[in-house]
């Protein structure tokens, strides 16, 4: 499991919770917050409890290659609603980051070279689902 993928997931979920709380404050905010807490727990487990099983050398995708372009893209292309511009940018940022957050996991699998077919299909489906979710917000 890629720690960097989990960290990207935590980043976009944290941004989404802030946006959702400011814009809507409904049940989706609570669900996103719960998902963020579980993701933070997974990060904690990988970093501390299961540290001996984590192979840092295989998880070598620099996450700033995802975060910085998503932030720039969010400033350039974001939804136009009645809310303030900063909320538009944050929302677009979390949508774009969600779409690419599976990339470190794919890189880790590529570096590992021995992947179960079922795992590869699952990660591919997860990536496609996130990409299509992004396309839904853009289109």
C-alpha positions in Angstrom: 0.0 0.0 0.0 1.4 3.4 -1.0 1.8 5.8 1.9 2.1 8.7 -0.6 -1.3 7.7 -2.1 -2.8 7.7 1.4 -1.2 11.1 2.1 -2.7 12.6 -1.1 -6.1 11.1 -0.1 -5.8 12.7 3.3 -5.0 16.1 1.7 -7.9 16.1 -0.7 -10.3 14.9 2.0 -9.1 17.6 4.5 -9.7 20.2 1.8 -13.1 18.7 0.9 -14.2 18.7 4.6 -13.3 22.4 4.9 -15.1 23.3 1.7 -18.1 21.1 2.5 -18.4 22.6 6.0 -18.3 26.1 4.6 -20.5 25.5 1.6 -23.0 22.9 2.6 -22.6 21.4 6.1 -24.7 18.3 5.4 -24.4 14.6 5.9 -21.7 14.5 3.2 -19.5 16.6 5.4 -19.8 14.1 8.2 -19.1 11.2 5.8 -16.0 12.9 4.3 -14.8 13.7 7.8 -15.2 10.0 8.8 -13.3 8.9 5.7 -10.6 11.4 6.5 -10.2 10.0 10.0 -9.9 6.4 8.7 -7.4 7.6 6.1 -5.4 9.3 8.9 -5.5 6.0 10.9 -4.2 4.1 7.8 -1.3 6.6 7.5 -0.6 6.2 11.2 -0.5 2.5 10.9 1.8 2.5 7.9 4.2 5.1 9.5 4.4 3.6 13.0 2.7 0.2 13.6 3.5 -1.5 10.3 6.7 0.4 9.5 8.7 -2.8 9.1 6.4 -4.0 6.2 6.5 -0.7 4.4 9.2 -0.5 1.6 9.9 3.2 1.3 12.2 2.7 -1.7 9.4 1.3 -3.8 7.1 4.2 -2.9 9.2 6.9 -4.5 6.7 9.1 -6.4 7.2 12.7 -5.4 3.8 14.0 -4.3 4.6 17.6 -5.1 4.4 16.6 -8.7 0.7 16.0 -8.0 -0.1 18.8 -5.5 1.4 21.8 -7.3 -0.1 21.2 -10.8 -3.5 20.5 -9.2 -3.3 23.7 -7.3 -2.3 25.7 -10.4 -5.1 24.0 -12.4 -7.6 24.8 -9.7 -6.7 28.5 -9.8 -7.2 28.5 -13.6 -10.2 26.1 -14.0 -12.8 26.1 -11.3 -16.6 26.1 -11.0 -18.5 29.4 -11.1 -21.1 29.5 -8.4 -22.4 32.0 -6.0 -19.7 31.2 -3.4 -16.5 33.1 -3.0 -13.5 32.5 -5.4 -11.4 30.8 -2.7 -14.1 28.2 -2.2 -14.2 27.5 -5.9 -10.4 27.0 -6.0 -10.3 24.7 -3.0 -13.2 22.6 -4.3 -11.5 22.3 -7.7 -8.2 21.4 -6.0 -9.7 18.6 -4.1 -11.5 17.2 -7.2 -8.3 17.3 -9.3 -6.1 15.9 -6.5 -8.6 13.0 -6.0 -8.4 12.2 -9.7 -4.6 11.7 -9.6 -4.1 10.4 -6.0 -3.9 6.8 -7.2 -0.7 7.6 -9.2 1.8 6.8 -6.4 0.0 3.5 -5.8 0.5 2.7 -9.5 4.1 3.7 -9.3 4.6 1.5 -6.3 3.1 -1.5 -8.1 5.3 -0.8 -11.1 8.4 -0.8 -8.9 7.3 -4.0 -7.1 7.1 -5.9 -10.3 5.1 -8.7 -8.7 1.5 -7.8 -8.5 -1.5 -10.1 -8.2 -3.8 -9.6 -11.1 -6.8 -9.0 -8.9 -4.9 -6.2 -7.1 -3.9 -4.6 -10.4 -7.5 -4.7 -11.7 -8.8 -3.1 -8.4 -6.3 -0.3 -8.5 -7.0 0.4 -12.2 -10.8 0.5 -11.4 -10.1 2.8 -8.5 -8.1 5.1 -10.7 -10.8 5.1 -13.4 -13.5 5.8 -10.8 -11.6 8.8 -9.5 -10.9 10.1 -13.1 -14.6 9.8 -14.0 -15.6 11.6 -10.8 -13.4 14.4 -11.8 -14.8 14.4 -15.4 -18.3 14.6 -13.8 -17.4 17.8 -12.1 -15.7 19.3 -15.2 -18.4 18.4 -17.7 
